[in-house]
Amino acid sequence: MKYYILLALALLFTHSACNSQNGVKNRQDVKDKTNTSASAGSVETLPPNSDHQPAFIGQTRINAVSTVTPYTSEVRAKDLGRPWGIIEMPDGNLLITEKSGFMQMYSKTGQLVKKITGFPTVDNDGQGGLLDVALDPDYKINQTIYWSYSLPQDGGKNQTAVGKGRLNIQAGKIENPRLIFKADPAFKSNLHFGSRLVFDSDGNLFVSSGERSHLDGRMQAQKLSSGLGKIFKITREGKPAPGNPFLNTPDAKPEIYAYGIRNAQGLAIHPVTGDLWELEFGPRGGDEINIIRAGKDYGWPTITYGIEYSGKEIGKNITQAPGMEQPIYYWDPVISPSGISFYTSDQIPEWKNNLFIGCLSGQHIDRIVLNGNKVVGEERLLANEGERFRDVLCSPDGHIYAVTDSGKLYVVSKK
């Protein structure tokens, strides 16, 4: 408690400049209303789940900010089924995955354009299914897309996998679908597939895998011989990307880019720096933001700011260790982050290069304000909707599109 009193005093001083620029206030969840600015503390008012202390000021419970620009939100569609990932097509339509094993293309006004079938069989039990989707960097030429999914294996096992194929929109099907990568070993679990996809500027593909929410899988997050709990970097054919950090490490999987990951359900490339940002679905009190660097160890399960969902301690109950990376921000209690996206439009200037996060148990869209790599403000959008926001897409047109576990398509835009 003493720490949080000191933290609040430090933040009041440290962020006075940010407050005058962005405006801060007690959180007010607004729909079709203008936000105004006033001083406030953190958006989080609930007590933490653990007694862990941050490694530095501003690593958690940062000052609240509130959008000054008038904005509005609305539901554009209500029949998406069980959506998981959403991306924008070159023609402006939205391609949305459905966990059962197909995709749907919607217009931005909410009309179904086409159902896309022909994907390989998925294990859609629990958190599994047809999950994320990404466009080939040369999509306009080759019409190729990539998808992540839970690949069923013998004995009730499954694993995170990546496929690719040609999208024939007119026919509503995937042509020549093929498996290009899988995160070995297969595991008997319906949880923690990770499964986000994002291309870098060189045309290589980042893939996240979870540690399958099992004690055996958890420990494999620290093992370079295992594909559980990792960030991979692969070519468009599923091979290790050139320059990967463990290409010459004995017994290491050469596709691994970083390790010590619990369940990365958010990946995005920063629009200015080109860095890979990761949102990690942590234990109770341990959701976190990381900037992923080649060869780095992000600590799970050796270090964490969380505890078991049962309330028990995890491992040695430590938050720091030599050679392990600190998150740049964490939440306690958790928000259950899923998909993320950087806002790049000039439509709402105060949102430029902010990070937006779909929150599941938090039931809101989280806005993270950044100064370089430092979190300087946080805001909760659409918290009155009572929705689990599964993925968010910040479109170049200035709109934010979001899909929910209840099958809705939301749009947030300048009023």
QUICORKA-V157834 format. One record per residue. SS is DSSP state (alpha for helix, beta for strand, coil for the rest). PHI is phi in whole degrees, -180 to 180 (999 if undefined). Layout:
[[SS/PHI] [SS/PHI]]
This chain:
[[coil/999] [alpha/-59] [alpha/-62] [alpha/-69] [alpha/-66] [alpha/-64] [alpha/-62] [alpha/-63] [alpha/-65] [alpha/-66] [alpha/-67] [alpha/-60] [alpha/-78] [alpha/-62] [coil/-104] [alpha/-62] [alpha/-67] [alpha/-62] [alpha/-63] [alpha/-70] [alpha/-85] [alpha/-96] [coil/84] [coil/-130] [coil/-161] [coil/-61] [coil/-57] [coil/-133] [coil/-78] [coil/-119] [coil/-128] [coil/60] [beta/-137] [coil/-89] [coil/-89] [coil/-115] [coil/-115] [coil/-163] [coil/-78] [coil/-163] [coil/-95] [beta/-71] [coil/-69] [coil/-87] [coil/-113] [coil/-81] [coil/-69] [coil/-69] [coil/-79] [coil/-129] [coil/-102] [coil/-65] [coil/-107] [coil/-61] [coil/-79] [coil/-157] [coil/-62] [coil/91] [coil/-78] [coil/-155] [coil/50] [coil/-71] [beta/-60] [beta/-71] [coil/-124] [coil/-138] [coil/-64] [coil/-86] [coil/-64] [coil/-62] [beta/-138] [beta/-136] [beta/-139] [beta/-156] [beta/-92] [beta/-95] [beta/-151] [coil/-129] [coil/-125] [coil/-82] [coil/79] [coil/-118] [beta/-72] [beta/-133] [beta/-130] [beta/-141] [beta/-136] [beta/-102] [coil/-86] [coil/-58] [coil/-86] [coil/95] [coil/-72] [beta/-110] [beta/-103] [beta/-124] [beta/-81] [beta/-125] [coil/-57] [coil/-64] [coil/130] [beta/-142] [beta/-124] [beta/-133] [beta/-103] [beta/-119] [coil/-75] [coil/-70] [coil/-89] [coil/102] [coil/-92] [beta/-71] [beta/-94] [beta/-165] [beta/-94] [beta/-111] [beta/-122] [coil/97] [coil/-79] [coil/-62] [coil/-62] [coil/-118] [coil/-95] [coil/-98] [coil/-79] [coil/60] [coil/-87] [coil/-85] [coil/136] [beta/-82] [beta/-113] [beta/-92] [beta/-147] [beta/-146] [beta/-89] [coil/-59] [coil/-55] [coil/-107] [alpha/-56] [alpha/-61] [alpha/-95] [alpha/-111] [coil/54] [beta/-95] [beta/-124] [beta/-124] [beta/-142] [beta/-106] [beta/-162] [beta/-91] [beta/-86] [beta/-72] [coil/-130] [alpha/-62] [alpha/74] [alpha/79] [coil/-84] [beta/-160] [beta/-163] [beta/-68] [beta/-140] [beta/-128] [beta/-122] [beta/-144] [beta/-176] [beta/-92] [beta/-88] [beta/-99] [coil/-66] [coil/-59] [coil/-83] [coil/68] [beta/-152] [beta/-94] [beta/-103] [beta/53] [beta/-69] [beta/-151] [beta/-78] [beta/-117] [beta/-160] [beta/-145] [coil/-91] [coil/-72] [coil/-90] [coil/-68] [beta/-145] [coil/-92] [coil/-164] [coil/-113] [coil/-128] [coil/54] [coil/-91] [coil/65] [coil/89] [coil/-80] [beta/-128] [beta/-157] [beta/-89] [coil/-94] [coil/-69] [coil/-92] [coil/85] [coil/-96] [beta/-110] [beta/-88] [beta/-134] [beta/-105] [beta/-130] [coil/-90] [coil/-100] [coil/73] [coil/55] [coil/-143] [alpha/-57] [alpha/-65] [alpha/-68] [alpha/-55] [alpha/-68] [alpha/-74] [coil/-61] [coil/-94] [coil/-101] [coil/-74] [coil/-85] [coil/-115] [coil/-94] [coil/-88] [coil/69] [beta/-132] [beta/-111] [beta/-104] [beta/-131] [beta/-129] [coil/-79] [coil/-69] [coil/-102] [coil/87] [coil/-90] [beta/-57] [coil/-71] [coil/-57] [coil/85] [coil/-56] [coil/-70] [coil/-117] [coil/-58] [coil/-112] [coil/-90] [coil/-57] [coil/69] [coil/-86] [coil/-73] [coil/-69] [coil/-78] [beta/-69] [beta/-106] [beta/-153] [beta/-146] [coil/75] [coil/-107] [coil/-86] [coil/-159] [beta/-80] [beta/-104] [beta/-137] [beta/-136] [beta/-158] [beta/-92] [coil/-64] [coil/-69] [coil/-102] [coil/-88] [coil/79] [coil/-72] [beta/-90] [beta/-104] [beta/-129] [beta/-109] [beta/-109] [coil/-79] [coil/-92] [coil/-76] [beta/-68] [coil/86] [coil/-138] [beta/-65] [beta/-153] [beta/-105] [beta/-128] [beta/-101] [beta/-86] [coil/-113] [coil/-60] [coil/81] [coil/-84] [beta/-106] [coil/-97] [coil/95] [coil/-68] [coil/-99] [coil/-67] [beta/-123] [coil/-168] [coil/-90] [coil/-106] [beta/-131] [coil/-64] [coil/-62] [coil/-75] [coil/101] [coil/-76] [coil/-73] [coil/-103] [coil/57] [coil/-86] [coil/60] [beta/-118] [coil/-113] [coil/-139] [coil/-158] [coil/-57] [coil/81] [beta/-118] [coil/-79] [coil/-89] [coil/-67] [coil/-78] [beta/-162] [beta/-146] [beta/-118] [coil/-147] [coil/-72] [coil/-79] [coil/-113] [coil/58] [beta/-72] [beta/-124] [beta/-70] [beta/-135] [beta/-161] [beta/-90] [coil/-87] [coil/-116] [coil/-79] [coil/-97] [coil/-60] [coil/-120] [alpha/-56] [alpha/-70] [alpha/-92] [coil/-57] [coil/64] [coil/-76] [beta/-101] [beta/-113] [beta/-128] [beta/-80] [beta/-114] [coil/-88] [coil/-64] [coil/-69] [coil/53] [coil/-162] [beta/-102] [beta/-95] [beta/-105] [beta/-112] [beta/-93] [beta/-121] [beta/-122] [coil/68] [coil/-100] [beta/-107] [beta/-78] [beta/-122] [beta/-169] [beta/-145] [beta/-141] [beta/-109] [beta/-106] [coil/59] [coil/-72] [coil/-88] [coil/-80] [coil/67] [coil/-115] [coil/-89] [beta/-85] [beta/-86] [beta/-150] [beta/-129] [beta/-136] [beta/-90] [coil/-83] [coil/-59] [coil/-78] [coil/93] [coil/-93] [beta/-108] [beta/-106] [beta/-142] [beta/-114] [beta/-119] [coil/-64] [coil/-83] [coil/91] [coil/-102] [beta/-112] [beta/-101] [beta/-134] [beta/-117] [beta/-150] [beta/-62] [coil/-76]]
